[in-house]
């Protein structure tokens, strides 16, 4: 294995180099990878919406919905700790394939049980927990594998495309899930998810992904430490890497404070503008459309961004200001437009953040770092709801939105007032220049299946 110009292990394919890109055949691999992940994501979202509606219709219980969120999210947060280490110790490609296959198997089992007449709630809870557990293995591996198949200079653009796809799925999935659920039943949705998962696995098998080999400072293969040694090393890495630490802090606080408006805006729409279904639907569509627009912007012009940290800080501050506007809005359509703008701001913040982490963190540490990112993503939103949800029954949603937005804007200002934060973030503000074509790198192929 050769070493990249920045001193990190280079695990690129031994093939003809595409001038200006630095990775041979990367466009083909990325296209296949994103297509497969999109198909798989669609199936997962169909299940997410269908289960929520099914439990609502059958039980009409808020406690049941709360339990479904707990079983559907907390296992992923817990498993992300271990999944991140595994992504640095084993083949990321095989981890994704194994996790997708396990999710498809448990979903198929639930579908067959429900077909036979067994439809106890605990079965759905178990299925949600198992799906969430394997998502905690899959997600860090996916995020860590992206920089293995994407040139560093293209990471922000590919993350923008990925954000656009996810936002587009947020628009398509509810409509498709409603059509399948209304025309058939929830079992049909489960079967569709199984098929999409298998299609995703099949497409991933076509993607060429080299294995990472850990190296010590001298360049020789390093002796593998214990599992908990790896985990502790990941914690030390994040704590000691100023840029990564501050970037993850910004991301975590933003997720907590953006979680409030994303969960509470339907409640404000109902209390302030009316409880018609079309109004609630329009609110969701505007948020999703904003995230889609932000993703498309990153896909089109992301590689031209010269100061990514300024973009992240500016859009985070903007999200806070627009959230204050949500709370002060008295016109429904102004309220919807502000939700769209927050969606744009969030994507313009998250896409370059992910690109910076993928580009800055050493390949052999990315699984652990993205494991902790997964914890932030799966815990921050429910945590936000635990804090703001009960408060919404005591004070107006408008007040909570103003407070959440003001806190986010104040947090950005506080970060910028810390000299060490400014220095650390300035060091990662510029994008990586495309690498010059190099000698073919030694490749350690995936082990035989």
ABEGO torsion letter per residue (X at the ends): XBBBAAGBBBABBBBBBBBGAGBBGAAAAAAAAAAAAAAAAAAAAAAAAAAAAAAAAAAGBAAAAAAAAAAAAAAAAAAAAAAAAAAAABBAAAAAAAAAAAAAAAAAAAAAAAAAGBABAAAAAAAAAAAAAAAAAAAAAAAAAAAAABBAAAAAAAAAAAAAAAAAAAAAAAAAAAAAAAABBAAAAAAAAAAAAAAAAAAAAABBBBBBBBBBAAGBBBBBBBAAAAAAAAAAAAAABAAAAAAAAAAAAAAAAAAAAAAAAAAAAAAAAEABAAAAAAAAAAAAAAAAAAAAAAAAAAAABABAAAAAAAAAAAAAAAAAAAAABABAAAAAAAAAAAAAAAAAAAAAAAAAAAAABBAAAAAAAAAAAAAAAAAAAAAAAAAAAAAAAABBAAAAAAAAAAAAAAAAAAAAABAAAAAAAAAAABBBBBBBBBBBBBBBBBBBX
